[in-house]
Amino acid sequence: MTLIDLGELTEPTDPPATRRRPRHGSRRLSAAIVALVGLLTLAGAAPPARRVHATVPAALGSDLFLTQEHVFTVTPLPRVTDGSQELLAYPRPERATGTPQRLAPLWRVPVPIGNRIYRVQSVADSGVLVSMARESAGTSETLHIDARTGEERWRTPGVVILDEPGRALVRTFGDVTTDKLWSIDLATARDLWSIPLPVASVDYRQRDGLVDTIVLSALDGEVVVIDPENGAIRHRLGVPDDNPAGYQQAAVIGDLVVVIRNSNTVTAYTVEGLVRRWQATVPTATYVTSCGPLLCTGLASGGMTALDPASGAVRWSKEGTVDLLLTGEQRALAAMAGSSGAVQGLVTFDLTSGEVLAEHGPWELVARYEYAPQMLGVRQVPDVGLVLARLDPTQERPRTVDVLAGAAGSCQSRYELVACRLHNGDFGVWQLPA
């Protein structure tokens, strides 16, 4: 398919229910959509351009997962009403064709009744980790299977939350047994170390692609820094005397361990030694994360407060709903709504001042698995499909990169592929343009 420049589609549009004089940007948006439909109609008379794209059959209620070499679906068994499902593996499409290839499964394995698969990830030696939960029993489990055959290699309770060369970090989520965090050998699932701790939150720091620090926040308010090699406790922050039963949440950000206590006190400690650096009062704080040169604290009201990581001083605050999506050194992308709840859509704002620099209107975000310096968004074009754009806080506006014919929504992207549900119910898979 010929790539069509739809830069005008990034202009914000007025909500349909609002009656007011059309803006110039709205007229250009309409003209761009009409032009797109016309061009695609004319292109239909010529042989379709060759590209890497495919369709994957899917029943109602199916889920799709992308890995480096495969496309997986979890789909209900046909003509069965007991909730039975199966996991199917398809080859990654790599051949350019004029019309979409229809992928055929390499293998299929049954999924235990009552289980929900919510993560599939590839690992070394042609392996795949499949994480599932059984909600009725409050248990979770991870299987290591051979990606070439579907044969099970091992299984372990809990969910693998992080894998590294040769090992993985596993934990339980809301299981009926005592919460536990442990490390396993990826080849055999042999336990390397374990911590029987009622953990409220787990965070970690990566350097050069490897985890060098794990920070645990316990339900009783204790915070500990763990050595990922052997599970040894490097440093411990005890329960505060003025809040012996208070809940704490800890995150490791750069060289700081940032702790939220009682939803209104944010305290920063050094990773090495847990020496206190500063303390700030942020009412109704729910989480803290890195946002470029600052620390951004989410509020229970949906707003956000930015703190100086060196001193804890408040730099700016924003009201309304602020969903921080992607940050650069000076700018950030966020989905925002006003204090009244009216959705503004996607915006770019200045990290030093909190000032909104550009409004991009509504975009449906393409789900991603890992952090990337760019995000993808889609917009519907009636009777055509989805316009796909790259969202980058360093750019003035989203950049249109593709048109996904027949796509309806519920898109995800990983390993340079993008997959969406099609209007006919199947999944479409496309290679992202270079």
C-alpha positions in Angstrom: 0.0 0.0 0.0 1.3 3.4 -0.9 2.2 5.6 2.2 0.0 8.7 2.2 1.0 11.8 4.1 -1.9 12.6 6.4 -0.2 15.3 8.5 -3.4 17.3 8.8 -5.1 14.4 10.6 -3.1 15.4 13.7 -5.2 18.6 14.1 -7.6 18.5 17.0 -11.2 18.1 16.2 -14.3 19.5 18.0 -16.5 17.0 19.9 -19.6 16.1 17.8 -22.0 17.3 20.5 -20.6 20.8 20.5 -22.3 23.2 18.1 -20.0 26.1 17.1 -18.4 27.6 14.1 -16.0 25.1 12.4 -12.4 25.9 12.7 -10.0 26.0 9.8 -8.2 22.9 11.2 -11.5 21.0 11.2 -12.2 21.8 7.5 -8.7 20.6 6.6 -9.2 17.4 8.6 -12.4 16.6 6.7 -10.7 17.4 3.4 -7.8 15.1 4.3 -10.1 12.2 5.1 -12.0 12.7 1.9 -8.7 12.8 -0.1 -7.5 9.6 1.7 -10.7 7.7 0.8 -10.5 8.9 -2.8 -6.8 7.9 -3.2 -7.5 4.5 -1.7 -10.4 4.0 -4.0 -8.3 4.9 -7.1 -5.5 2.6 -5.8 -7.9 -0.3 -5.8 -7.9 -0.4 -9.6 -4.1 -1.0 -9.6 -2.3 -4.1 -8.2 -1.8 -3.7 -4.4 1.6 -2.8 -3.2 3.6 -5.6 -1.7 4.3 -5.5 2.0 4.6 -7.8 5.0 1.1 -8.3 6.4 -1.1 -11.2 7.4 -4.4 -12.1 9.0 -4.9 -14.5 11.9 -8.2 -16.3 12.4 -9.8 -15.5 15.7 -13.1 -16.3 17.4 -15.0 -13.9 19.6 -13.2 -13.6 22.9 -9.8 -14.4 21.5 -6.6 -12.7 22.7 -3.4 -12.1 20.7 0.3 -11.9 21.8 3.3 -10.9 19.8 6.8 -12.3 20.4 10.1 -12.1 18.5 9.4 -15.0 16.2 5.8 -16.0 16.6 2.2 -14.7 16.9 0.1 -16.4 19.6 -3.6 -16.5 20.1 -5.7 -17.8 23.0 -9.1 -18.7 21.6 -12.2 -20.5 22.8 -12.8 -24.0 21.4 -15.6 -24.0 18.8 -18.9 -25.5 19.7 -17.9 -25.9 23.4 -19.6 -24.1 26.2 -17.5 -25.1 29.2 -15.0 -22.3 28.7 -12.3 -24.5 27.1 -9.6 -22.6 25.3 -6.4 -23.4 23.4 -3.1 -21.6 22.8 -2.1 -21.5 19.1 1.3 -20.5 17.7 1.7 -18.9 14.3 4.9 -18.0 12.4 5.8 -14.4 12.3 5.0 -13.1 8.8 8.2 -12.1 6.9 7.3 -12.4 3.2 6.0 -9.4 1.3 2.8 -10.1 -0.5 0.2 -8.0 -2.4 -2.7 -9.3 -0.3 -2.5 -10.4 3.4 -1.3 -13.9 4.0 -3.6 -16.0 6.1 -1.4 -17.6 8.8 -1.8 -21.3 9.6 -1.0 -22.6 13.2 2.3 -24.4 13.8 0.9 -26.1 16.9 -1.9 -25.8 19.5 -2.1 -26.8 23.2 -5.1 -26.8 25.5 -5.5 -24.1 28.2 -6.7 -25.4 31.6 -10.4 -24.5 32.1 -10.8 -21.5 34.3 -7.4 -20.0 33.5 -6.7 -16.7 31.8 -3.5 -16.2 29.9 -2.3 -12.6 30.2 1.3 -12.7 29.2 3.4 -14.6 26.6 7.0 -13.7 26.1 9.9 -15.3 24.3 13.2 -16.2 26.1 16.5 -17.8 25.1 16.8 -21.3 23.5 13.5 -21.1 21.5 11.5 -20.9 24.7 8.3 -19.1 25.6 7.0 -18.2 29.0 3.2 -18.3 29.4 1.8 -16.7 32.5 -1.8 -17.4 33.5 -4.1 -16.8 36.5 -7.0 -18.8 37.9 -9.2 -16.1 39.4 -11.6 -18.5 41.2 -8.7 -20.0 43.2 -6.6 -16.8 43.5 -3.5 -18.6 42.0 -1.1 -17.8 39.2 1.3 -20.0 37.2 4.0 -19.7 34.6 4.8 -22.4 32.0 8.0 -22.6 30.0 7.2 -24.2 26.6 9.2 -25.0 23.4 8.2 -22.4 20.8 8.9 -24.8 18.0 6.7 -27.7 19.2 4.5 -26.5 22.1 6.0 -29.1 24.4 6.1 -28.1 28.1 9.6 -27.8 29.6 8.6 -26.8 33.2 6.0 -24.9 35.2 6.2 -22.9 38.4 3.7 -21.1 40.7 3.7 -17.3 40.3 4.4 -15.0 37.4 7.7 -14.2 35.8 7.9 -10.4 36.1 11.4 -10.0 34.6 13.8 -12.3 32.7 17.5 -11.9 32.2 20.1 -14.1 30.5 19.9 -17.4 32.3 17.5 -16.4 35.2 14.1 -14.9 36.0 12.4 -13.0 38.8 9.1 -14.5 39.9 6.4 -13.4 42.3 2.9 -14.2 43.3 0.0 -11.7 42.8 -2.9 -12.0 45.3 -2.4 -15.8 45.7 -4.1 -17.5 48.6 -0.7 -18.5 50.0 1.8 -16.0 51.5 3.3 -13.7 48.9 6.8 -14.6 47.8 9.5 -13.3 45.6 12.2 -15.6 44.2 14.7 -16.0 41.4 14.9 -19.1 39.2 17.2 -20.6 36.7 15.5 -20.2 33.3 16.6 -23.5 31.9 15.3 -25.7 34.8 13.1 -23.5 37.0 15.5 -24.3 39.9 15.2 -21.8 42.8 18.2 -19.6 43.1 16.9 -17.7 46.1 13.6 -16.8 47.7 12.1 -14.2 50.1 8.9 -15.2 52.0 7.8 -11.6 52.4 4.3 -10.1 52.2 5.2 -7.7 49.5 3.1 -4.7 48.6 5.2 -3.6 45.7 8.3 -4.6 43.8 10.5 -2.3 41.8 13.9 -2.7 40.3 16.7 -0.8 38.6 18.4 -1.9 35.4 21.8 -0.8 34.2 23.3 -2.0 30.9 20.4 -4.3 30.4 20.8 -6.1 33.8 19.0 -5.7 37.1 21.4 -4.4 39.7 18.9 -3.4 42.5 15.6 -4.7 43.7 13.4 -2.6 46.1 10.6 -4.3 48.0 7.9 -2.5 50.0 6.2 -4.8 52.6 2.7 -4.6 53.7 3.8 -3.7 57.3 5.6 -0.6 56.0 9.2 -1.9 55.8 11.3 -1.2 52.7 14.3 -3.3 51.8 17.0 -3.2 49.0 17.8 -6.6 47.7 20.8 -8.0 45.8 19.4 -9.6 42.6 22.4 -12.1 42.5 21.7 -13.9 45.8 18.6 -12.3 47.4 20.6 -10.9 50.2 19.2 -7.8 52.0 21.6 -4.9 51.3 19.7 -2.2 53.2 16.6 -2.1 55.3 14.3 0.8 56.2 12.3 -0.1 59.2 8.7 0.8 60.0 8.5 4.5 61.1 7.8 5.0 64.8 5.0 7.5 64.0 3.2 5.1 61.7 3.7 1.5 62.9 0.9 0.1 60.7 1.0 2.4 57.8 1.2 1.3 54.2 4.2 2.4 52.2 5.1 2.3 48.5 8.6 2.5 47.2 10.2 3.0 43.8 13.8 3.1 42.7 14.4 6.0 40.4 18.0 6.6 39.4 20.1 6.8 42.5 17.1 7.4 44.8 14.6 5.1 46.6 11.4 7.3 46.7 8.9 6.2 49.4 5.2 7.3 49.7 3.8 7.0 53.2 0.2 7.6 54.2 -0.6 9.0 50.8 0.8 12.4 51.7 4.5 12.2 52.5 7.1 11.6 49.8 10.6 10.8 51.1 13.7 10.2 49.0 16.6 8.0 50.2 19.9 7.0 48.6 19.9 3.6 47.0 23.2 2.9 48.8 22.6 3.0 52.5 19.1 4.4 52.4 20.3 7.7 53.7 17.4 10.3 53.7 17.9 13.1 51.2 14.6 15.1 51.5 10.9 14.9 52.4 8.0 16.6 50.7 4.3 16.8 51.5 2.1 15.9 48.5 -1.6 15.3 49.6 -3.2 12.2 48.2 -0.1 10.9 46.4 -0.6 7.5 44.8 2.6 6.8 42.9 5.9 8.5 41.9 7.8 8.0 38.6 10.6 9.6 36.6 9.5 12.2 34.1 12.6 13.6 32.3 14.6 15.8 34.7 11.9 15.7 37.4 9.9 13.3 39.6 6.2 13.2 38.8 3.8 12.2 41.6 0.3 11.0 40.7 -2.6 12.2 42.9 -5.7 10.4 43.9 -7.7 13.2 42.2 -6.1 12.3 38.9 -3.8 15.4 38.9 0.0 15.5 39.1 2.7 17.2 41.0 6.3 17.6 39.8 9.1 17.5 42.3 12.8 18.5 42.0 14.7 15.2 42.5 17.6 17.0 44.2 15.5 18.8 46.9 11.9 17.6 46.7 10.7 21.2 46.0 7.4 21.4 44.1 8.0 22.7 40.6 4.4 22.6 39.3 1.1 21.0 39.7 -1.7 20.1 37.3 -5.4 19.5 38.1 -7.8 17.2 36.3 -6.9 13.7 35.0 -3.3 13.4 33.8 -2.2 10.1 32.4 1.5 10.4 31.7 2.4 8.4 28.6 5.9 9.2 27.5 8.6 11.6 28.6 11.7 13.2 27.0 14.3 15.5 28.4 12.1 18.6 28.1 8.6 17.5 27.0 6.1 14.9 27.8 3.1 13.3 26.2 0.0 12.8 28.3 -3.7 12.0 28.0 -5.6 14.7 29.8 -9.0 15.7 31.0 -10.1 18.9 32.7 -11.3 19.3 36.2 -14.9 18.8 35.0 -14.0 15.5 33.5 -14.3 16.7 29.9 -11.7 14.8 27.8 -9.1 17.0 26.1 -7.3 14.2 24.4 -3.5 13.8 23.8 -1.3 16.8 24.7 2.4 17.7 24.8 3.5 19.7 27.8 6.6 21.4 29.0 8.3 19.4 31.8 9.9 22.5 33.3 6.7 24.4 33.7 3.8 22.0 33.2 2.5 24.3 30.4 0.6 22.6 27.7 2.4 23.3 24.4 0.1 21.4 21.9 -3.2 19.6 21.8 -3.4 16.7 19.4 -7.0 15.7 19.9 -8.2 12.1 20.6 -6.0 9.2 19.6 -6.5 5.5 20.5 -3.2 4.4 21.9 -1.5 1.2 20.6 -0.7 -1.0 23.6 3.0 -1.6 24.2 4.9 -4.2 26.3 8.1 -2.4 27.1 9.3 1.2 27.3 10.2 2.8 24.0 11.1 6.5 23.1 8.0 6.6 20.9 4.4 5.4 21.1 1.9 4.6 18.4 -1.6 5.9 18.1 -4.5 5.2 15.6 -7.5 7.0 14.3 -10.5 5.6 12.5 -11.2 6.5 8.9 -14.7 5.3 8.0 -14.9 2.5 5.4 -11.1 2.4 5.2 -9.5 1.3 8.5 -7.0 3.0 10.8 -4.4 5.7 10.3 -1.3 4.8 12.3 1.0 7.6 13.7 4.1 7.8 15.8 3.8 9.8 18.9 7.0 11.5 20.1 7.2 14.2 22.7 10.1 15.8 20.8 8.0 16.4 17.7 5.4 19.1 17.2 2.7 16.7 16.2 2.1 13.0 15.6 3.6 11.7 12.4 1.5 9.5 10.2 3.4 6.4 9.1 0.8 3.9 7.7 -2.8 3.1 6.9 -4.1 -0.2 8.3 -6.8 -1.3 5.9 -9.8 -3.0 7.5 -8.5 -2.5 11.0 -11.1 -1.7 13.7 -9.0 -1.1 16.9 -7.7 -2.8 20.0 -4.1 -2.5 18.6 -0.8 -3.6 20.1 2.8 -3.4 18.9 6.0 -5.3 19.7 9.1 -6.3 17.8 8.4 -4.0 14.9 4.9 -5.5 14.3 1.5 -4.0 14.9 -1.6 -6.1 15.4 -5.2 -4.9 15.5 -8.7 -6.5 15.5 -10.2 -6.4 12.0 -13.8 -5.4 11.2 -14.5 -9.1 10.3 -13.4 -10.3 13.8 -10.0 -11.7 12.8 -6.7 -10.1 13.7 -4.5 -8.2 11.3 -0.7 -8.1 11.6 1.5 -5.6 9.8 5.2 -5.0 9.7 5.9 -1.4 10.8 7.4 0.8 8.1 11.2 1.5 8.6 
